[in-house]
Amino acid sequence: MVGGLSGGTISLISGGNFQDGFIGGLVGTIAGGYMGQGGVGWAGRTAIAATAGGLIAELGGGKFANGALSAAFVYLFRESMHTTRQELKIQFRGGTKAERASVLSDLNDIFGTKRGAKMLSNTQSPLTIDLSVKNRVFVKNAPSDTIYIDLNFHPKISTDSGSIPATTRRILSHELGHSVFGALDDGINRMNNINLNENPIMNELGMPLRLEY
């Protein structure tokens, strides 16, 4: 649906018909994504997306060019976003498949924020997540390429919504501040890393802001 809306908007901007762009963008995104499962390169997938979007738009009574242009643009945009997220290689030590998947999901949310995107662009690949430790979370000699974390460790923290357990997503945001930027828990009330990294990310994710270390 997002691909369709984007395609419709692009078509209007370029002087075309919204419906042609909507249909072309939606179908092209699906077609290009499906072909991504095979060995077709990005140029081939873009051509397939454009052709599919143009044909469907034409069959719907619209113009081939509008549907093709919208489909190609939307596919390339979505592909570039996907590639950006995939530039960082994550490797694990310990943990189950479910635990690793949970960490990857949290990291994806973190890197989707403005501060997280800056972290991503500055993180040395590969980033190692060590899940073998117990009852603690830490980074050795920040900045570092390894974060040690027990996924069952959720200490209570003081926030603007009261005292709550720290989620793994929050803890990772904090530890990434150490590992990527070398930020320390110093400054007034030891809030430096929290103010620079943890709270900006939590704010974008709609989570409570931490008030003290």
C-alpha positions in Angstrom: 0.0 0.0 0.0 2.9 2.4 0.8 4.4 1.6 -2.6 1.0 2.5 -4.2 0.6 5.8 -2.4 4.2 6.8 -3.2 3.7 5.9 -6.8 0.5 7.9 -7.0 2.2 10.9 -5.5 5.2 10.6 -7.8 2.9 10.4 -10.8 1.0 13.6 -9.8 4.3 15.5 -9.3 5.5 14.4 -12.8 2.2 15.5 -14.4 0.6 12.0 -14.6 -2.6 10.5 -13.2 -2.7 9.4 -9.5 -4.5 6.2 -10.3 -1.9 5.1 -12.9 0.9 5.9 -10.5 -0.8 4.2 -7.5 -1.5 0.9 -9.4 1.9 1.0 -11.1 3.8 1.7 -7.9 2.0 -1.0 -5.9 2.3 -3.8 -8.6 5.8 -2.8 -9.5 6.9 -3.0 -5.8 5.4 -6.5 -5.5 6.9 -7.7 -8.8 10.4 -6.3 -8.1 10.4 -7.7 -4.5 9.3 -11.1 -5.8 12.1 -11.2 -8.4 14.5 -10.3 -5.6 14.2 -13.9 -4.4 16.1 -15.1 -7.5 19.4 -14.2 -9.1 18.3 -11.2 -11.0 20.4 -8.1 -10.3 19.0 -4.7 -9.2 18.9 -3.4 -12.8 16.9 -6.4 -13.9 14.5 -6.1 -10.9 14.0 -2.4 -11.6 13.1 -3.2 -15.3 10.7 -5.9 -14.2 9.1 -3.6 -11.7 8.7 -0.8 -14.3 7.3 -3.2 -17.0 4.8 -4.8 -14.6 3.7 -1.4 -13.3 3.3 0.0 -16.8 1.4 -3.0 -18.1 -1.1 -3.0 -15.2 -1.6 0.7 -15.4 -2.3 0.3 -19.2 -4.7 -2.6 -18.6 -6.5 -0.4 -16.1 -7.1 2.3 -18.8 -4.1 4.4 -17.8 -0.8 5.3 -19.4 2.0 2.8 -19.6 4.7 5.5 -19.0 3.1 6.8 -15.8 2.8 3.3 -14.3 6.3 2.3 -15.4 7.9 5.5 -14.1 6.2 5.3 -10.7 7.0 1.6 -10.3 10.7 2.0 -11.1 11.1 5.0 -8.8 9.3 3.4 -5.8 11.2 0.1 -6.2 14.5 1.9 -6.3 13.6 4.0 -3.3 12.6 0.9 -1.3 15.7 -1.0 -2.4 18.0 1.8 -1.3 16.4 1.8 2.1 16.8 -1.9 2.4 20.4 -1.8 1.3 21.2 0.9 3.9 19.9 -1.3 6.7 21.9 -4.3 5.4 25.3 -2.6 5.3 26.0 -3.5 8.9 26.8 -7.2 9.5 25.7 -8.5 12.9 27.3 -11.6 14.4 26.2 -13.3 17.6 27.8 -15.3 20.4 25.4 -17.5 22.2 21.6 -17.1 22.4 18.8 -19.0 20.7 17.4 -18.3 17.2 14.5 -16.6 18.8 16.7 -14.4 21.0 18.9 -13.4 18.1 15.8 -12.5 16.0 14.5 -10.4 18.8 17.8 -8.5 19.0 17.8 -7.9 15.2 14.2 -6.6 15.4 15.2 -4.1 18.2 18.3 -3.0 16.3 16.2 -2.4 13.2 13.9 -0.2 15.2 16.8 1.7 16.7 18.6 2.3 13.4 15.3 3.5 12.0 15.5 6.6 14.2 17.5 9.7 13.3 20.1 9.1 16.1 20.1 5.4 15.3 20.8 6.2 11.6 23.8 8.2 12.7 24.9 5.3 14.8 24.5 2.9 11.9 26.7 5.1 9.6 29.4 5.1 12.3 29.3 1.5 13.4 32.3 -0.7 12.4 31.2 -3.9 10.8 30.8 -6.5 12.0 29.1 -5.6 15.3 29.2 -8.5 17.7 26.3 -9.1 20.2 27.4 -11.5 23.0 24.4 -13.1 24.6 26.3 -15.5 26.8 26.7 -13.2 29.9 24.4 -13.4 32.9 22.7 -10.6 34.9 24.6 -7.7 33.3 25.2 -5.7 30.2 28.4 -3.9 29.3 30.9 -2.8 26.7 34.6 -3.3 27.2 36.9 -0.4 26.5 34.5 1.9 24.6 34.3 2.4 21.7 34.1 -1.3 21.0 32.8 -3.7 18.3 31.2 -6.0 20.9 28.1 -5.5 23.2 27.6 -8.0 26.0 24.0 -8.4 27.1 21.8 -10.7 29.1 18.3 -10.5 27.4 16.7 -11.3 30.8 18.4 -8.4 32.5 15.9 -5.5 32.9 16.9 -3.3 35.8 14.4 -0.7 37.0 15.0 2.9 35.9 13.5 6.2 36.7 11.6 7.8 33.8 9.1 10.6 33.1 6.4 7.8 33.3 7.7 6.5 36.7 9.9 3.5 37.6 9.9 0.9 34.8 12.0 -2.1 33.8 14.6 -1.1 31.1 13.6 -2.9 27.8 16.3 -4.6 25.7 15.7 -2.0 23.0 16.5 0.8 25.5 19.6 -1.1 26.8 20.9 -1.6 23.3 20.4 2.1 22.5 22.4 3.0 25.6 25.2 0.4 24.9 25.4 1.4 21.2 26.2 4.9 22.5 29.2 3.4 24.3 30.3 1.1 21.6 29.8 3.4 18.6 30.6 6.9 19.8 32.6 6.0 23.0 30.1 8.0 25.0 30.6 7.7 28.7 28.2 7.7 31.7 29.6 11.0 32.9 28.6 14.7 33.0 25.9 16.1 35.3 24.4 13.2 37.2 26.2 10.8 34.8 23.5 11.6 32.1 25.8 12.2 29.2 25.2 9.0 27.2 21.6 9.0 28.2 21.0 12.5 26.9 23.1 12.0 23.7 21.9 8.6 22.6 19.4 6.7 24.7 16.7 9.4 25.2 16.7 10.7 21.7 16.1 7.2 20.3 13.5 6.4 23.0 11.7 9.7 22.2 11.4 8.8 18.5 10.1 5.4 19.4 7.5 6.9 21.7 9.0 5.5 24.9 9.4 7.2 28.3 12.5 9.3 28.8 15.0 8.4 31.4 15.5 10.9 34.2 18.6 9.6 36.0 21.4 7.1 35.6 
